[in-house]
Amino acid sequence: MHPTDPLERALVRSTCSEAYLDDITAGYVKMLDTSVQVNKLVVHEEWTESSEMAAK
């Protein structure tokens, strides 16, 4: 059932739009958190490799 009142329709549309943006934002936050973890692993691996090369 769709609302007939213009103000109610605008509110419903705005709420749906906000929920959509929240989902997109949550996806970006998860992606950024993952990239930070990956960067830490890469830095650790590079540090380990350079330490091993220096020991030889």
ABEGO torsion letter per residue (X at the ends): XBBABAAAAAAAAAAAAAAAAAAAAAAAAAAAAAAAAAAAAAAAAAAAAAAAAAAX
